[in-house]
Amino acid sequence: MQNLKEHITHLVFKQIGAVSDRQGNDTYIVGGFVRDLLLGRNRQLSDVDIVTVGSGIELATRVAAALRPGLKVSVFHNFGTAMFRYDEIDFEFVGARRESYRLESRKPIVEDGTLEDDQQRRDFTINALAICLNSNRFGDLLDPFDGVTDLENRILKTPLAPEITFSDDPLRMMRAIRFATQLDFVIEENTLAAIESQSKRIEIVSKERVSDEINKIMLSSKPSVGFKLLEKTGLLALILPEVQNLKGRETINGIGHKDNFYHTLEVVDRISKNTDNLWLRWSALLHDIAKPVTKRFDQRLGWTFHAHNFVGERMVPKMFERLKLPLNEKCKFVQKMVSLHMRPIVLSEEEVTDSAVRRLLFDAGDDIDDLMTLCEADITSKNPDKVIKYMANFQLVREKLKDIEERDALRNFQPPVTGELIMETFDLKPCREIGIIKSAIKEAILEGEIHNNYEEAYQYMLKKGAELKLVTKEN
């Protein structure tokens, strides 16, 4: 039997073992801590799951008191769990239990059980590993389902028959795909087949829990692994049908278009090398989301996806609402990226003019750098000469953006001349002429006719006022 005591030296582990010995209960570390320890993953320790054959709440309370009088323990009686935070680590305690499920719910009927019962209810063999904390067996590894071998072979499979495991708690299907993506594991053949056969059970899982797993897949180093598995198992069509609909190619008169599903996954992988921003990664996933609904074949032009960026912008809030994702500034950011993602690409195909760059900077504001990162990731052409040309032009766009921003300060543009000043200068009440003058000043700045400063904007205001036959107060 493998012993890991040299790896579990934290004071809290010793204290848990001592209190468990006095209570006469067997206690173990289980779950992700054990898995990652054996994998040699150097993630910062932030949470540890403890299982005791007895009351988890009582054990947590006694250990906390022994560690530091007054250490706060959060108790969740409905779940029979308790936790405290010590040395910036969350220690969560639960009593060993057995679970049974009803077909219409993933909430189990829970009874007290043995360690073996508790290990059987775990999602995967690699998460059913346990390390004993009692003094007579401190550090002993208990591995009833040969999870160590599965770790060595980088395989994901369930402790019980996968059909039972996934039917009981369908969220485990998402977790399987998430772990395969995060850990670079392969889902065992029967386990993968069970996900396909049980995929419709995902509909009983709350949207918040599903979205949490999607976000974790999205934040992995290569998200495409997870999305391909979601598609293969039928889960993608149920939870993100808009992304599923990107898949496929159509050919008319010998003219085909690229498979936008695989293109999108390539963009997501490319952007993930350059940013950990979850919402920028979502922008990459959704940037072409409206191509299936805007797709048309034109005898002269071939395949077109006219205005897919604007249609996609309108689709984003509906998707976020359905998935219970935030409808605040994060949703607006994704909308903005989807709406603008074509603009730098158009610039990279044509001559990069100062006017076009000013307009891009005006519309993108502080999100311009994220937009450029998205657009560079969107260049997935297999033609190396094209890629070199686009990237060179993107670099030129970046240089022009920097130069123009230094000169004209167009991020989060505020008009140098306000509507109030126009009204006061020409002795006006609210009227359409005010809007005409403000728009003219903005256009003049964006076209480079005047600089973005008060003096030039004021003189331009007087000029436009004269053209509109407005009279200043002085006259």
C-alpha positions in Angstrom: 0.0 0.0 0.0 1.3 3.4 -1.0 2.0 5.9 1.8 2.0 9.6 1.2 2.7 11.1 4.6 5.7 13.1 3.4 3.3 15.1 1.2 0.6 15.9 3.9 2.6 17.9 6.4 0.2 20.7 6.9 -0.7 21.3 10.6 -4.4 20.9 9.9 -4.0 17.4 8.7 -2.2 16.3 11.9 -4.9 18.0 14.0 -7.7 16.3 12.0 -6.1 13.0 12.6 -5.6 13.6 16.4 -9.2 14.7 16.9 -10.5 11.7 14.8 -8.4 9.3 17.0 -10.0 10.8 20.2 -13.5 10.4 18.6 -12.8 6.9 17.4 -13.7 7.7 13.8 -11.8 7.0 10.6 -11.1 10.1 8.6 -9.7 10.7 5.1 -8.6 13.3 2.6 -10.5 12.6 -0.7 -11.1 14.1 -4.1 -9.1 16.6 -6.1 -6.3 17.2 -3.5 -5.4 13.5 -3.7 -5.7 13.3 -7.5 -3.6 16.4 -8.1 -1.0 15.3 -5.5 -0.5 12.0 -7.4 -0.5 13.8 -10.7 2.2 16.2 -9.5 0.1 19.2 -10.4 1.6 22.3 -8.9 -1.6 24.1 -8.3 -1.9 26.4 -5.3 -3.6 24.6 -2.5 -7.0 26.3 -2.0 -9.5 23.7 -0.9 -9.4 20.2 0.7 -12.3 17.7 1.1 -12.4 15.6 4.3 -14.6 12.5 4.8 -15.1 11.0 8.2 -17.1 7.9 9.2 -19.2 9.9 11.6 -20.4 13.5 11.8 -18.5 15.9 9.5 -20.1 18.8 11.3 -18.9 17.7 14.7 -15.4 16.9 13.5 -15.1 20.3 11.8 -16.2 22.1 15.0 -13.8 20.2 17.2 -10.8 20.6 14.8 -11.5 24.3 14.5 -11.6 24.8 18.3 -8.3 22.9 18.6 -6.6 25.0 15.9 -7.7 28.4 17.2 -10.4 29.4 19.7 -13.0 31.4 17.9 -12.1 30.1 14.4 -15.4 30.4 12.4 -17.1 27.2 11.2 -19.7 27.5 8.5 -22.3 24.7 8.9 -24.7 23.5 6.2 -27.2 21.2 8.1 -29.2 20.4 4.9 -26.1 18.8 3.4 -24.5 17.5 6.6 -21.3 19.5 5.8 -19.2 22.1 7.5 -16.1 24.1 6.6 -13.6 26.5 7.9 -10.8 28.6 6.4 -7.3 28.3 7.7 -4.0 29.5 6.2 -6.0 30.7 3.1 -7.2 27.1 2.6 -10.9 26.0 2.7 -11.3 22.7 4.6 -14.7 21.1 4.0 -15.9 18.2 6.1 -18.7 15.6 5.4 -19.7 12.4 7.0 -19.3 9.2 4.8 -22.6 8.5 3.1 -24.4 6.5 0.6 -26.8 8.1 -1.9 -29.8 7.0 -4.0 -31.4 9.0 -6.7 -34.9 9.6 -8.2 -35.2 9.7 -12.0 -36.5 13.3 -12.1 -33.9 14.9 -9.8 -30.1 15.0 -9.3 -30.6 15.7 -5.6 -29.9 12.4 -3.8 -31.5 10.7 -0.8 -28.6 10.6 1.6 -27.9 8.0 4.4 -24.9 7.5 6.7 -22.5 5.0 5.1 -19.0 3.5 5.1 -15.9 4.9 3.4 -16.6 2.3 0.7 -20.1 3.6 0.2 -18.7 7.2 -0.1 -16.0 6.2 -2.6 -18.6 4.4 -4.8 -20.7 7.5 -5.0 -17.7 9.5 -6.4 -17.8 10.6 -10.1 -14.6 9.0 -11.3 -12.0 6.5 -10.1 -9.4 9.2 -10.0 -11.5 11.2 -7.6 -12.3 8.2 -5.4 -8.8 8.0 -4.0 -8.5 8.6 -0.2 -5.6 9.3 2.2 -6.1 8.2 5.8 -5.4 10.8 8.5 -5.6 8.6 11.6 -2.3 8.2 13.4 -2.0 4.4 13.0 -2.5 4.6 9.2 -1.5 8.3 8.6 -0.7 8.8 4.9 -2.0 5.4 3.7 -3.6 5.6 0.2 -6.9 3.7 -0.2 -7.6 2.9 -3.9 -10.5 0.5 -4.3 -11.1 1.2 -8.0 -7.5 1.2 -9.2 -7.6 5.0 -9.7 -3.8 5.2 -9.6 -3.6 3.1 -12.7 -6.1 5.3 -14.4 -4.1 8.3 -13.4 -0.9 6.7 -14.9 -2.8 5.9 -18.1 -4.6 9.2 -18.2 -8.0 7.6 -18.4 -11.3 8.8 -17.0 -13.8 6.2 -16.0 -16.5 5.8 -13.3 -16.3 3.7 -10.1 -19.7 2.0 -10.9 -21.3 1.3 -14.2 -21.2 4.7 -16.1 -24.9 4.5 -17.0 -25.8 4.5 -13.3 -23.3 7.2 -12.4 -24.5 9.6 -15.1 -28.2 8.8 -14.8 -27.9 9.5 -11.0 -26.2 12.9 -11.5 -26.1 14.1 -15.1 -23.7 16.9 -14.2 -21.0 14.3 -14.0 -21.1 14.1 -17.8 -20.1 17.7 -18.0 -17.4 17.1 -15.4 -16.0 14.2 -17.3 -15.5 16.4 -20.4 -14.2 19.2 -18.2 -11.6 16.9 -16.5 -10.6 15.4 -19.9 -10.0 19.0 -21.2 -8.2 20.3 -18.1 -6.0 17.2 -17.4 -5.5 16.1 -21.0 -7.1 12.7 -20.2 -9.0 10.3 -22.5 -12.6 9.3 -21.5 -12.8 5.5 -21.4 -14.8 4.0 -24.3 -17.8 2.7 -22.3 -17.8 5.9 -20.2 -18.0 8.0 -23.4 -20.7 5.8 -24.8 -22.7 6.2 -21.6 -22.5 10.0 -21.9 -23.9 9.8 -25.4 -26.8 7.5 -24.3 -27.6 9.6 -21.2 -27.0 13.1 -22.8 -30.7 14.1 -22.6 -30.5 13.8 -18.8 -28.5 17.0 -18.8 -31.9 18.8 -19.0 -32.6 18.2 -15.3 -29.4 20.1 -14.3 -29.6 23.8 -13.4 -28.3 26.1 -16.1 -26.0 27.7 -13.5 -24.2 24.4 -12.9 -23.9 23.7 -16.6 -22.5 27.1 -17.3 -20.0 26.8 -14.5 -18.6 23.7 -16.3 -18.6 25.4 -19.7 -16.6 28.3 -18.1 -14.1 25.8 -16.7 -13.7 24.2 -20.1 -13.4 27.6 -21.7 -10.6 28.5 -19.2 -8.5 25.4 -20.0 -5.4 25.6 -22.1 -7.0 24.0 -25.1 -10.8 24.5 -24.9 -11.4 22.9 -28.3 -10.9 19.4 -26.7 -13.9 20.0 -24.5 -16.1 21.4 -27.2 -15.4 18.5 -29.6 -16.3 16.1 -26.9 -19.5 18.0 -26.1 -20.4 17.8 -29.8 -19.5 14.2 -30.2 -21.7 13.2 -27.2 -24.7 15.2 -28.2 -24.4 17.6 -25.2 -23.5 20.6 -27.3 -26.8 20.5 -29.3 -28.7 20.5 -26.0 -26.8 23.3 -24.2 -25.3 25.4 -26.9 -27.4 24.7 -30.1 -26.1 27.9 -31.7 -22.6 26.6 -31.6 -23.7 23.2 -32.8 -25.3 24.8 -35.8 -22.0 26.2 -36.9 -20.9 22.7 -37.9 -21.0 21.5 -41.5 -20.2 22.6 -44.9 -22.5 23.2 -47.9 -21.5 23.1 -51.6 -23.5 24.7 -54.5 -22.1 24.7 -58.0 -18.9 23.4 -56.7 -18.4 26.3 -54.3 -18.3 25.4 -50.6 -17.7 27.4 -47.4 -15.5 26.5 -44.5 -16.8 24.5 -41.5 -17.4 27.4 -39.1 -17.6 25.1 -36.1 -14.0 23.9 -36.5 -12.9 27.4 -37.5 -14.4 28.8 -34.3 -12.7 26.2 -32.1 -9.4 27.1 -33.8 -10.0 30.8 -33.0 -10.8 29.9 -29.3 -7.6 27.8 -29.0 -5.5 30.6 -30.6 -6.9 33.3 -28.4 -6.5 31.1 -25.3 -2.7 31.3 -25.8 -2.8 35.0 -25.4 -5.5 35.8 -22.8 -7.1 34.3 -19.6 -10.0 36.7 -20.0 -13.0 34.4 -19.8 -15.3 36.9 -21.6 -12.8 37.5 -24.4 -12.7 33.7 -24.9 -16.5 33.7 -25.0 -16.3 36.4 -27.6 -14.1 34.1 -29.7 -16.6 31.2 -29.3 -19.5 33.4 -30.4 -17.9 35.7 -32.9 -19.4 33.9 -35.9 -22.5 32.6 -34.1 -24.9 34.2 -36.6 -23.3 32.7 -39.8 -25.8 29.8 -40.0 -28.8 32.2 -40.0 -27.3 34.8 -42.3 -25.8 32.3 -44.8 -26.9 32.9 -48.4 -25.6 31.7 -51.8 -25.1 34.4 -54.5 -24.5 33.2 -58.0 -22.0 36.1 -58.5 -20.4 36.3 -55.1 -20.6 32.7 -53.8 -21.4 32.2 -50.1 -22.2 35.3 -48.1 -22.9 35.9 -44.4 -24.1 39.5 -44.7 -24.3 41.4 -41.3 -23.5 38.3 -39.3 -21.6 40.4 -36.8 -24.7 42.6 -36.1 -27.1 39.7 -36.0 -24.7 37.9 -33.7 -24.6 40.9 -31.4 -28.3 40.6 -30.9 -28.1 36.9 -30.3 -25.7 37.1 -27.4 -28.0 38.4 -24.6 -30.6 35.7 -25.4 -27.9 33.0 -25.1 -26.6 34.6 -21.9 -30.1 34.8 -20.4 -30.8 31.1 -21.2 -27.5 30.0 -19.8 -27.9 32.1 -16.6 -24.7 34.0 -17.5 -24.3 37.6 -16.3 -26.3 40.1 -18.3 -24.2 43.0 -17.0 -21.1 44.7 -18.5 -19.7 41.2 -19.3 -22.5 40.4 -21.7 -22.2 43.9 -23.2 -18.5 43.3 -23.7 -19.1 40.1 -25.6 -21.8 41.8 -27.7 -19.3 44.6 -28.5 -16.6 42.1 -29.5 -19.0 40.2 -31.8 -20.3 43.4 -33.4 -16.8 44.8 -34.1 -14.8 41.7 -34.9 -14.9 42.3 -38.6 -13.6 45.9 -38.5 -9.9 45.3 -38.0 -10.0 42.4 -40.5 -11.4 44.8 -43.2 -8.6 47.2 -42.4 -6.1 44.4 -42.8 -7.4 43.7 -46.3 -7.3 47.3 -47.4 -5.1 50.3 -47.1 -5.0 51.4 -43.4 -6.2 55.0 -43.4 -6.0 57.3 -40.4 -9.8 58.0 -40.7 -10.7 54.3 -40.5 -8.4 53.8 -37.5 -9.9 56.8 -35.7 -13.4 55.4 -36.2 -12.3 52.0 -34.9 -10.7 53.5 -31.9 -13.8 55.7 -31.3 -16.1 52.6 -31.4 -13.9 50.2 -29.5 -12.7 52.6 -26.8 -10.8 50.9 -23.9 -11.6 47.5 -25.4 -9.5 48.1 -28.5 -6.6 45.9 -27.4 -9.0 43.0 -26.7 -10.6 43.5 -30.1 -7.2 43.3 -31.8 -6.3 40.1 -29.9 -9.6 38.6 -31.1 -9.1 39.6 -34.7 -5.6 38.3 -34.8 -6.8 34.9 -33.4 -9.5 34.9 -36.2 -6.8 34.6 -38.9 -6.9 30.9 -39.4 -6.1 30.7 -43.2 -4.0 27.8 -44.3 -2.3 30.1 -46.8 0.9 31.2 -45.1 1.3 34.2 -47.5 -2.2 35.5 -46.5 -1.4 35.1 -42.8 1.8 37.0 -43.1 0.1 39.8 -45.0 -2.8 40.0 -42.5 -0.5 40.0 -39.5 1.7 42.6 -41.0 -1.3 44.8 -41.6 -2.6 44.2 -38.1 0.8 45.4 -36.8 0.4 48.5 -38.9 -3.1 49.0 -37.5 -1.7 48.6 -33.9 1.0 51.2 -34.6 -1.5 53.6 -36.1 -3.9 53.1 -33.2 -1.1 54.0 -30.7 0.0 57.0 -32.7 -3.6 58.4 -33.2 -4.5 57.7 -29.5 -1.4 59.7 -28.4 -2.4 62.6 -30.7 -6.2 62.6 -30.5 -7.2 60.7 -27.3 -10.2 59.1 -28.9 -10.7 56.3 -26.4 -14.1 56.8 -24.6 -14.5 59.9 -26.7 -16.2 62.9 -25.1 -17.1 65.8 -27.4 -14.8 68.9 -26.8 -17.9 71.1 -27.4 -21.0 70.3 -25.4 -24.7 70.7 -26.4 -25.0 73.3 -23.6 -22.2 75.4 -25.1 -23.8 75.3 -28.5 -27.2 76.4 -27.1 -25.5 79.2 -25.1 -23.4 80.4 -28.1 -26.3 80.6 -30.5 -29.0 81.4 -28.0 -30.9 78.2 -28.8 -33.4 76.0 -27.1 -33.2 72.2 -27.6 -33.5 71.6 -31.4 -32.2 69.5 -34.2 -29.4 72.0 -35.1 -27.6 71.1 -31.9 -27.4 67.5 -32.9 -26.3 68.5 -36.4 -23.4 70.6 -35.1 -22.3 67.9 -32.5 -22.3 65.2 -35.2 -20.4 67.5 -37.6 -17.7 68.1 -35.0 -17.4 64.4 -34.3 -17.1 63.6 -38.0 -14.5 66.3 -38.5 -12.4 64.9 -35.7 -12.7 61.3 -37.0 -11.9 62.4 -40.6 -8.8 64.3 -39.3 -10.1 67.7 -40.4 -9.6 69.0 -36.9 -7.8 67.7 -33.8 -9.7 66.5 -30.8 -9.3 69.7 -28.7 -11.6 72.5 -27.5 -10.1 75.3 -29.6 -10.4 73.7 -33.0 -13.8 72.2 -32.1 -15.0 75.6 -31.0 -14.0 77.3 -34.3 -15.5 74.4 -36.2 -18.8 74.9 -34.2 -18.9 78.6 -35.3 -18.3 77.6 -38.9 -21.1 75.0 -38.9 -23.4 77.5 -37.1 -22.8 80.1 -39.9 -23.6 77.4 -42.5 -26.9 76.8 -40.7 -27.5 80.5 -40.6 -27.4 80.6 -36.8 -26.4 83.9 -35.1 -24.1 84.0 -32.1 -25.2 86.0 -29.0 -22.4 88.6 -29.7 -24.0 89.4 -33.1 
